[in-house]
Structures are given as C-alpha cells and as structure tokens.
Amino acid sequence: MQGPVGALYVDDGGKGGVPVVFVHASAGNTGHWAAQLAHLRRRQRAIALDLRGHGRSALSWDGRYSVEALAEDVEAVVRGLGLTRYVLVGHSLGGAVCVAQAAAHPGAVAGLFLLDPASDGRDMPPEQAQGLMAALASDDWAQVVEQFWSPMLADSRPEVRARIVADLRRTPREAVRGPLGALLTFDPVAALKRYRGPRLSVVTRFNDAPGSYHRLVADLPSRPMEGVGHWVQLDAPEAVNAALDAFLAQLGGASSTTE
C-alpha cells in the first residue's frame, strides 16, 4: 500500500467485528503480532503494518521519523482500507504512535490498547540525550541499542532475545535512530488527554517508572504483567491475547463500518 513517503507493507485478514490495527516497536515488524493476528482472525478483522523503514516497508524518502509522521503511516493504512472505526494496539514505540493517531483522529478510534508503551523521553537530561543520539549516529549504533535493550530482554526466552537482536540488525540505522530520537520530544500526556475513549496500558516491570504513561496520566487504566520481558507478545502470547480479548469485550457495540 502506498504511504505518505513510500510503500507500506500491510498484513490484513479476518472479517467481522471492529477491525483491530497493530503497530510494532522500534526495529519491529508485523511478524511480532503473528500470534495476536491468528487469534483475533478467528472472529474479526485484524491488521498489522510495517512502519516506514521497518520490515518490508520502504525507508522514508524525506527522512521524517517523528512520532506524528509515523502516525501518518497508520492513517494512510486505515484510509486505504476504508476503515472509519477501529481499535489501535501499539507496543513500545508503536504505543506512542497509536497515542498520536488516537489524538489526531479520536472519533475514529474505538479503543486504545497499549502494550508496554514507550515512556516519556522528555525528562532525559539534555547531555544524556545528545550522547545517545551521537552514539546512534556511529558505526556501533546497533551495539548501543542492544546494550540499551539488554535489561528489557533479561526475562525473555533465549529465542525471543535472538529474534529481537536479529530484527534490530536488519533494520536500517535511520529507521531506528529517527524514531528513538523523536521519543525524546514527543508529548504523550497532551496526546492522551485529547483521546477520551476506552484505553488500557499493559505494563511490565520495566515500564513502572515516573515517566510511564500510566504514571503521568492518572485516569489511564493499567494492569501489570509479570515474569516477561518488554516484548510481551512474543514472551507470553496467550496472556496478551487474553488481555486483548477482555479489553475488546468491554467495547460493546463498537462499529466496524467501512466506507
């Protein structure tokens, strides 16, 4: 599918119910949602996309990788598929992207399910932020990200850790550096205040900090998930499926009308 700055890969299947749109993390891809797509498609439509520069989607020709620009990829997909009402599911960076999309199009979003979403990066000290961005511009950028992610993978199974590192190394540097830098300036609080629909943040022990969305926005419901790494849907697919089922059941008569 043609996106704002290049071709976007979309995995679309299933029918019935309100469509559910999945957005992956930094250096992720649609494959990270395989268990959730298969689960939901037994009864309703489920869609996943590769953000610009990730998976099988094209790099941004104009170099734009802000959170809001990535949300334009989501908007291009939902418009291209004719969806007027849908649920958003976002993991990590994808959580921030879904928050931005929900804020920009609150009337179209039937629900917002955040899976260990990225924390608010604006509180990072300027010198630390500058050092991070300089490191991500170096030839050793992948090792820098691996080190940064290592604690978040500590509770993951070996095959999950290997998969995440392999996906990182397959992702172009600019597609990793740009969005990670964008998280340092993105305002999730203002965006979450603009979307007042059903929402839930599922968080691991790595995401229970002052900068976590559920700590910054008092009325954002949250629930913990124990004994898993940051890539929850790969570590505990059945638990994520159950949490998603419960959230979708609360939406009641959310419409799946298409244009």
Helices and strands as residue ranges (DSSP letters): E 2-3, E 6-7, E 10-13, E 20-23, G 30-33, H 34-40, E 46-49, H 67-80, E 86-91, H 93-104, E 109-115, G 121-123, H 126-136, H 141-149, G 150-153, H 158-170, H 173-182, H 188-194, E 199-203, G 205-207, H 213-216, E 222-224, H 232-235, H 237-250
